[in-house]
Amino acid sequence: MTLVQADRFHLDYVQKLQEEHKAPRTIAKYSRDIGRFLAFARACKTIQRETVLQYAAYLKTKYRITTCNSYLISIHAFFRYAERKDLIVPLYRIQRRNFLEKELNPADYHKMLDALQLAGKTETRLLLRTLGCTGIRVGELSFVTKQAAERGWLEIDLKGKVRRAFIPKELCQELIAFSGGRDDVIFRNKSHSKPVSSSVVWRRLKAAARLAGVEERRVYPHNLRHMFARTYMETYGNIAELADLLGHSSIETTRIYTRSSSDALLRKVSKLAL
C-alpha cells in the first residue's frame, strides 16, 4: 500500500464510520490512531507488513501494552476496510487480571453520594445517581430531560438503535425538582448552552471520589454502568432483561423469549438499592 492510497483510504474510512452513525468520539479516536500510524509510516515511504511490525515495536517503547493494543486494533480495522488483512500483526499478549481490583462497589458509591450531599454538591450527586441507577453511558446523559423524568424512562436513540432506560421513581422526583422548570436536557455546561461534556463528568466523578476518600482509579462513568449491571444480575439474575436495559444485542434470541413489559422493568429498576 502506498502512502497516497493510505491517505485516500483514511478519508473514506472516516466517512464510512460517520455513515454508520458511530459516536463522534469513536470516529475521532480511529482517525487519530490511523493518522499516528501514517505519520510513522511516511519515513518508510511505503506501508508493508514490516512497517507495521516496526510500528508495533515503537509503540511498545512509548506506551503501556493495553494502549499499544488499542492503537493496533484501530489500524487493524483500517486495514480490513482497505482489504489489506495481510498487514495485520499480532497484538501483544496481556496476562489476564482480575477485574475486581477496579470494581466500584455499591458501598463506595453510596459513600460518594453521602459526601456530595454533605458538601451541598447537588448536581454532581444527581449525575452520579443517574449513571448508577440507570446504567446509561456517559454519552447518553443528553437524553436525561424533564420529560423523561416525568414519564419514568429515557428513550435513547443512538447508532441506529433505540432503547429505553428506566429511572427509579425517587430519582425522577429529584431530577424534576432540579430541572427548575426547564423542559430540555437537565445536565448542561456552565453556560447552559449545551449538554455537559464527558470530560467534565469524568472530572466531577474524580473530585467526588477524592471528597469521599474512595480510590479514584475505580471511579469513572463506565464503571458505574458495570456496577448497575452486576447489581441487577445479583438482584434478579435475568441476563435478557439486562441486555434490554443496557442496549446490548448479543443475546437477541434469548431476549425475544424472556422480555418483560416496560412496567415490570420499571418496577424492578425502582427497587434496586442504588
C-alpha positions in Angstrom: 0.0 0.0 0.0 1.4 3.4 -0.9 1.0 6.4 1.3 -1.2 8.1 -1.2 -3.5 5.1 -1.2 -3.5 5.0 2.6 -4.4 8.7 2.8 -7.3 8.2 0.5 -8.5 5.1 2.4 -8.2 7.1 5.6 -10.6 9.7 4.4 -13.0 7.1 3.0 -12.9 5.1 6.2 -13.8 8.1 8.4 -16.7 8.8 6.1 -17.9 5.2 6.4 -17.8 5.4 10.2 -19.9 8.6 10.0 -22.4 6.9 7.7 -22.6 4.0 10.3 -23.5 6.6 12.9 -20.6 5.8 15.1 -20.2 8.1 18.1 -18.1 11.2 17.4 -15.5 10.3 20.0 -15.2 6.8 18.4 -14.6 8.3 15.0 -12.1 10.8 16.4 -10.1 8.0 18.1 -9.9 5.8 15.0 -9.0 8.7 12.8 -6.3 9.9 15.3 -4.9 6.4 15.7 -4.7 5.9 11.9 -3.1 9.3 11.5 -0.5 8.4 14.1 0.4 5.3 12.2 0.6 7.1 8.8 2.9 9.7 10.3 5.2 6.9 11.4 5.0 5.2 8.0 6.0 8.3 6.0 9.6 7.7 7.0 9.4 4.2 5.3 8.0 5.6 2.0 5.5 2.7 1.8 3.4 0.5 4.0 4.3 -3.1 4.3 3.9 -5.7 7.0 7.4 -5.0 8.2 6.4 -1.3 8.6 3.5 -2.3 10.8 5.8 -4.6 12.9 8.2 -1.8 13.4 5.4 0.5 14.4 4.2 -2.1 17.0 7.7 -2.3 18.4 7.9 1.5 18.5 4.6 1.7 20.4 5.9 -0.7 23.0 8.8 1.6 23.8 6.4 4.5 24.4 3.2 3.2 25.9 1.6 0.5 28.1 0.7 -2.8 26.5 -3.0 -2.0 26.7 -2.5 1.3 25.0 -0.3 -0.3 22.3 -3.1 -2.8 21.6 -5.7 -0.1 21.4 -3.7 1.7 18.7 -3.1 -1.6 16.8 -6.8 -2.5 16.9 -7.6 0.8 15.3 -5.3 0.3 12.4 -6.3 -3.3 12.0 -9.9 -2.2 11.4 -8.5 0.3 8.8 -6.5 -2.5 7.1 -9.6 -4.6 6.9 -11.5 -1.8 5.3 -8.7 -1.3 2.8 -8.8 -5.1 2.1 -5.2 -5.5 3.3 -5.6 -8.1 6.0 -2.0 -9.2 5.2 -0.9 -6.1 7.1 -2.5 -7.1 10.4 0.1 -8.1 13.0 -0.5 -9.9 16.3 -1.5 -7.9 19.3 0.7 -8.0 22.4 -0.3 -10.7 24.9 -1.6 -9.5 28.3 -1.6 -11.5 31.4 -5.2 -11.8 32.5 -6.0 -9.8 35.6 -8.9 -10.0 38.0 -11.3 -7.2 37.1 -12.4 -7.0 40.7 -9.4 -4.9 41.5 -11.0 -2.0 39.7 -14.6 -2.7 40.7 -16.7 0.1 42.1 -18.9 -1.5 44.8 -22.3 -0.1 46.0 -20.8 0.7 49.4 -18.3 3.2 47.9 -20.9 4.5 45.6 -23.2 5.4 48.5 -20.2 6.8 50.4 -19.7 9.2 47.5 -23.4 10.1 47.4 -23.4 10.9 51.1 -20.2 13.0 50.8 -21.6 15.0 47.9 -24.9 15.6 49.8 -23.0 16.9 52.9 -20.9 19.2 50.7 -24.0 20.5 49.0 -22.9 19.4 45.5 -26.4 18.6 44.3 -25.7 18.5 40.6 -22.7 16.2 40.9 -24.7 13.9 43.2 -27.6 13.7 40.7 -25.1 13.0 37.9 -23.6 10.1 40.0 -27.1 8.8 40.9 -28.3 9.0 37.3 -25.4 7.0 36.0 -25.5 4.5 38.8 -29.3 4.0 38.9 -29.9 3.7 35.1 -26.8 2.0 33.7 -26.6 4.5 30.8 -23.4 5.6 29.1 -21.9 9.0 29.9 -22.6 10.0 26.3 -26.3 9.3 26.9 -26.8 11.9 29.5 -28.2 14.2 26.8 -31.3 12.1 26.9 -32.0 12.9 30.5 -34.7 15.6 30.3 -37.5 16.8 32.4 -40.0 15.0 30.1 -38.0 11.7 30.6 -38.1 12.1 34.3 -41.9 12.8 34.3 -42.6 9.6 32.3 -40.0 7.5 34.2 -37.8 6.4 31.3 -35.3 7.6 28.7 -35.7 6.9 25.0 -32.1 6.6 23.8 -31.7 6.8 20.1 -28.0 6.2 19.1 -26.1 4.3 16.5 -29.3 3.3 14.7 -30.7 1.6 17.8 -33.5 2.8 20.1 -33.9 1.5 23.6 -35.5 2.5 26.9 -33.6 3.1 30.1 -35.7 3.3 33.2 -35.4 5.8 36.0 -36.3 4.9 39.6 -39.2 7.0 40.9 -37.3 8.7 43.7 -34.6 9.9 41.2 -37.3 11.1 38.8 -38.6 13.4 41.5 -35.1 14.7 42.2 -34.4 15.3 38.6 -37.7 17.2 38.1 -37.0 19.4 41.1 -33.5 20.1 39.9 -34.6 21.0 36.3 -36.1 24.2 37.6 -38.9 24.0 35.1 -36.7 23.6 32.1 -38.0 21.2 29.6 -34.7 20.4 27.8 -31.6 18.5 28.8 -31.1 18.6 32.6 -27.3 18.2 32.8 -25.7 21.1 30.9 -22.4 23.0 30.8 -21.7 26.1 32.9 -23.3 28.5 30.3 -26.3 26.1 29.9 -25.7 26.3 26.1 -25.3 22.6 25.5 -25.2 19.2 27.4 -22.4 18.6 29.9 -19.4 17.1 28.2 -18.0 13.6 29.0 -14.7 15.2 30.2 -16.5 17.4 32.7 -18.4 14.4 34.0 -15.1 12.5 34.4 -13.6 15.4 36.4 -16.6 15.7 38.7 -16.6 12.0 39.4 -12.9 12.0 40.3 -13.5 15.0 42.5 -16.3 13.2 44.2 -14.1 10.2 44.8 -11.5 12.4 46.5 -14.1 14.0 48.6 -15.4 10.7 49.8 -12.0 9.1 50.2 -12.7 6.5 47.5 -9.9 5.2 45.3 -10.0 7.4 42.2 -9.0 4.8 39.7 -12.2 2.8 40.4 -14.4 5.8 39.8 -15.3 6.6 36.2 -18.6 6.6 34.2 -18.4 3.1 32.6 -17.6 1.5 36.0 -20.9 2.8 37.2 -22.5 1.0 34.3 -20.7 -2.2 35.3 -21.9 -1.7 38.9 -25.5 -1.3 37.7 -25.2 -4.5 35.6 -23.7 -6.5 38.5 -26.3 -5.3 40.9 -29.2 -6.1 38.6 -27.9 -9.6 37.9 -27.3 -10.2 41.7 -30.9 -9.0 42.4 -32.8 -10.5 39.5 -30.5 -12.9 37.6 -32.1 -12.1 34.3 -29.5 -11.6 31.6 -32.0 -11.0 28.9 -33.7 -8.1 30.7 -30.3 -6.7 31.5 -29.4 -6.8 27.8 -32.5 -4.7 27.1 -31.7 -2.2 29.7 -28.1 -1.8 28.6 -28.8 -1.8 24.8 -26.8 -4.9 24.1 -27.8 -7.2 21.2 -25.6 -10.3 21.7 -28.4 -12.4 23.2 -31.1 -11.3 20.9 -32.8 -14.7 20.6 -32.9 -15.2 24.4 -34.4 -11.7 24.8 -37.3 -12.4 22.4 -38.5 -15.2 24.7 -37.8 -13.5 28.1 -38.6 -9.9 27.5 -40.6 -8.3 30.3 -43.1 -5.4 30.0 -41.9 -1.8 30.4 -43.9 -1.5 33.6 -42.3 -4.6 35.1 -38.8 -3.4 34.2 -39.6 0.0 35.7 -40.7 -1.6 39.0 -37.6 -3.7 39.1 -35.2 -0.8 38.4 -37.0 1.3 41.1 -36.4 -1.4 43.7 -32.6 -1.6 43.1 -30.7 -0.4 46.2 -28.7 2.3 44.3 
